[in-house]
Amino acid sequence: MEEEHQAVAKEVAKAFDGIAEKKTEQVHTIITVMLIPLGLIIVAFLIKMAYDFFTGAADKVGKGVGSISSKLKATVAEAVKPAPDKKSQSSGKLPAMPKDPSKAESRPRLLGEVIIRFVNASLTAREVEDAVRFQKQSNNGKRIGEILIERGVVTSDDVQRALKIQKKT
């Protein structure tokens, strides 16, 4: 009888070991199934952070380059102005240079000019001319800034910055 109890106990222990092994396998499977999506979410988050960092840095560099380019264009424009009139030549004095190059002309600056010169040097005069031509032909009441944004050649931030500069000049 004792032997029967031991044999039954061994079989019960074996059965429990088999059940425990299957349960351990199931737990490992569940953990794996849960960790894969979690890992993917973490990787996606890290990629998004890296993307935001690099695009932010690129935007800052782009704005810096645009600003430098605009300043360089303004300086070159000032340097190649026509010679002073005879009256100022005879006195030996050059006409006074304005402290702010944006105020060199007496007429108000057009938005396209301001964007090209001070905000987004990659915008071309041709693109502005095309937008003006479209504005006149379509007669839909849209402003130049809206048309340029729709065409994707400037951002709404570019237009807002240009409008602020335009008000100052």
C-alpha positions in Angstrom: 0.0 0.0 0.0 2.8 2.3 0.9 4.3 1.6 -2.6 1.0 2.6 -4.2 0.9 5.9 -2.3 4.5 6.6 -3.4 3.7 5.7 -7.0 0.5 7.9 -6.9 2.5 10.7 -5.2 5.2 10.5 -7.9 2.5 10.7 -10.7 0.8 13.6 -9.0 4.2 15.4 -8.6 4.9 14.7 -12.3 1.5 16.0 -13.3 2.0 19.2 -11.2 5.5 19.6 -12.7 3.9 19.3 -16.2 1.2 21.9 -15.3 3.7 24.2 -13.8 5.9 24.0 -16.8 3.0 24.7 -19.1 1.9 27.7 -17.0 5.5 29.0 -17.0 5.5 28.7 -20.8 2.1 30.5 -21.0 3.4 33.3 -18.7 6.5 33.7 -20.9 4.3 33.9 -24.0 2.0 36.5 -22.4 5.0 38.6 -21.2 6.5 38.4 -24.7 3.2 39.4 -26.4 2.9 42.3 -24.0 6.5 43.5 -24.3 6.7 43.6 -28.1 4.1 46.3 -28.5 5.5 48.2 -25.5 8.9 48.0 -27.1 7.6 49.3 -30.4 5.8 52.2 -28.7 9.1 53.1 -26.9 11.1 52.9 -30.1 8.4 55.0 -31.9 8.6 57.6 -29.1 12.4 57.7 -29.3 12.3 58.1 -33.1 9.7 61.0 -32.7 12.0 62.7 -30.2 15.0 62.4 -32.5 12.9 63.7 -35.5 11.7 66.7 -33.5 15.2 67.4 -32.3 16.8 67.3 -35.7 14.0 69.2 -37.5 14.1 71.9 -34.8 17.8 72.2 -35.2 17.4 72.3 -39.0 14.8 75.0 -38.7 17.1 77.1 -36.5 20.0 76.6 -39.0 17.7 77.5 -41.9 16.4 80.6 -40.2 20.0 81.6 -39.4 21.1 81.1 -43.0 18.0 83.0 -44.3 18.8 85.8 -41.9 22.4 86.0 -42.9 21.5 85.8 -46.5 19.0 88.6 -46.1 21.5 90.8 -44.3 24.1 90.0 -47.0 21.6 91.0 -49.8 20.8 94.2 -48.0 24.5 95.0 -47.6 25.2 94.3 -51.3 22.1 96.3 -52.3 23.4 99.3 -50.3 26.9 98.9 -51.8 25.7 98.9 -55.4 23.4 101.9 -55.1 23.9 104.4 -57.9 26.5 107.1 -57.4 25.5 110.1 -55.4 24.2 113.1 -57.4 26.6 115.9 -58.5 25.6 118.2 -55.7 26.8 115.8 -53.0 29.9 114.9 -55.1 30.9 118.6 -55.2 30.7 118.9 -51.4 32.8 115.8 -51.0 30.2 114.2 -48.8 28.2 111.0 -49.5 24.5 111.0 -48.7 23.8 109.9 -45.2 23.3 106.1 -45.0 20.2 105.1 -43.1 20.9 103.3 -39.8 18.3 100.6 -40.8 18.6 99.4 -44.4 14.9 98.5 -44.4 14.1 102.3 -44.1 16.3 103.3 -47.1 13.4 103.8 -49.4 10.5 106.2 -48.8 7.8 104.0 -50.3 6.2 101.3 -48.2 7.8 97.9 -48.9 5.7 95.3 -50.6 5.2 92.0 -48.7 7.0 90.0 -51.3 10.0 92.2 -51.0 10.0 92.0 -47.2 9.8 88.2 -47.3 12.7 87.9 -49.8 14.9 90.4 -48.2 14.4 89.8 -44.5 12.5 86.5 -43.9 13.0 83.8 -46.5 15.8 84.4 -49.0 14.9 81.2 -50.8 11.7 82.8 -52.1 12.3 84.1 -55.6 11.1 87.3 -57.2 9.6 85.1 -59.9 7.4 83.3 -57.4 6.2 86.6 -56.0 5.5 87.9 -59.5 3.5 84.8 -60.4 1.5 85.1 -57.2 0.8 88.8 -58.0 -0.2 87.9 -61.5 -2.5 85.1 -60.1 -4.0 87.6 -57.6 -4.9 90.1 -60.4 -6.3 87.4 -62.7 -8.3 85.5 -60.2 -9.8 88.6 -58.6 -10.8 86.4 -55.6 -9.7 88.9 -52.9 -6.9 86.7 -51.6 -3.8 88.4 -50.3 -0.3 87.7 -51.6 0.7 86.1 -48.4 -2.3 83.7 -48.6 -1.4 82.8 -52.2 2.3 82.2 -51.4 1.3 79.9 -48.4 -1.2 78.0 -50.6 1.6 77.5 -53.2 3.9 76.1 -50.4 6.7 78.6 -51.1 6.5 80.2 -47.7 5.0 79.3 -44.3 2.4 81.2 -42.3 5.2 82.1 -39.8 7.2 83.7 -42.7 4.2 85.8 -43.7 3.6 86.9 -40.0 7.2 87.9 -39.6 7.2 89.8 -42.8 4.0 91.6 -41.9 5.6 92.7 -38.6 8.7 94.0 -40.4 6.5 95.7 -43.1 4.6 97.6 -40.3 8.0 98.9 -38.9 9.2 100.2 -42.3 
